[in-house]
């Protein structure tokens, strides 16, 4: 059975008051359209998915092209019916077409599958996905042939409802399945006789029923799934719902999330059981957190891998890096992209790392910058140490062997190699390679001037007395 999925994603979303295309706005860490595509890809292969794009088409296509879907251009946005008309050529050869909205990000693949199966079972020309809302104001209502019938006689818009029809709480979601042949035979009958002068796909229901074709409706299991977002507040409500559902899923699998209403969890995150997530944590992008970890409050972790038994103390920022098991970070550590923090390593308060590999059991506990460096196992980096990796034009690497001790307030000027077991004295400026097991001192000899401070104080007191 050849089935195409057409996703309507061409609209401007003017009520958002935003320059960005509506379907590129994000909830749960992904664009609205990306959520819909991901659901659709669990129903049909990517090459059977067609996104109808128009407003900011280049940006939308660039964002979604890696998914492997195809694109149909709607150069003029003349309504949902016109958008489907634009997909006529692209969908030739398919028997059925499922139409989704690009701004309904909570839709589950199971619901799309249920719509498909119901449509095929009923041999319908058109199948409408409906939903039951407590407050259906503003939505078109589904009028069924009878209370227990799947058949639909009409979709009535809010402004056209009779007094009796106002009691109907079943609404049209704008998600449909069609047999392709009657769809494109009849879609030419759509008329733009409305205030917006647009062609509405909704009108296909009355066109089909008047011509004797079979139109049915299937109610979605959860009305929240089919809610769209027309304003920023509505979008943030969807974001909240998605993130709370993500948190609930993790908690049901053994993750402890304290105050889940304060935690920001992208839908793409993975967390192992028995990990504790404290309040006000953000886990973003493709972050993977192992088992038995503790992520303390106010930490932000993005596109990073955190292995088992890791402690991330308060207010750490970690991006595009890997933290190996039993490591301890923070508080206030900043692990920038490209870092590998070794097993059992310690990256302490106000330590910043960038493009650094730190070996097993090594420590940099205080007020340190480590950039473009490879640090061996069992190394101690003293407080205030800096790797000077940038000469104004090029980046250079610092290589520190196993068991090295770097004293506090040292300046390591790259390119530089410090051999295994070497010592760097505190407050040294090191510009040359240090052999294994050597001691490197790079500071001026201390000078003492006896009684200088005493004389200075007397001189200052004399000046004050004469003024």
TADA-V386035 format. One record per helix or strand of 3 or more residues. SS is the DSSP state (helix for helix, strand for strand). FROM is the first residue (numbers start at 1). TO is the last residue. If there is no record, write none. Layout:
{{SS | FROM | TO} {SS | FROM | TO}}
This chain:
{{strand | 3 | 9} {helix | 14 | 16} {helix | 22 | 24} {helix | 32 | 40} {helix | 46 | 48} {strand | 49 | 53} {helix | 57 | 67} {strand | 70 | 73} {helix | 80 | 86} {strand | 96 | 101} {helix | 109 | 122} {strand | 126 | 132} {strand | 141 | 144} {strand | 151 | 156} {helix | 158 | 160} {helix | 164 | 167} {strand | 170 | 179} {helix | 180 | 189} {helix | 201 | 210} {strand | 215 | 219} {helix | 223 | 226} {helix | 232 | 252} {helix | 260 | 262} {strand | 282 | 284} {strand | 300 | 302} {strand | 317 | 319} {strand | 346 | 358} {strand | 363 | 375} {strand | 386 | 388} {strand | 398 | 400} {strand | 411 | 413} {strand | 416 | 418} {helix | 452 | 466}}
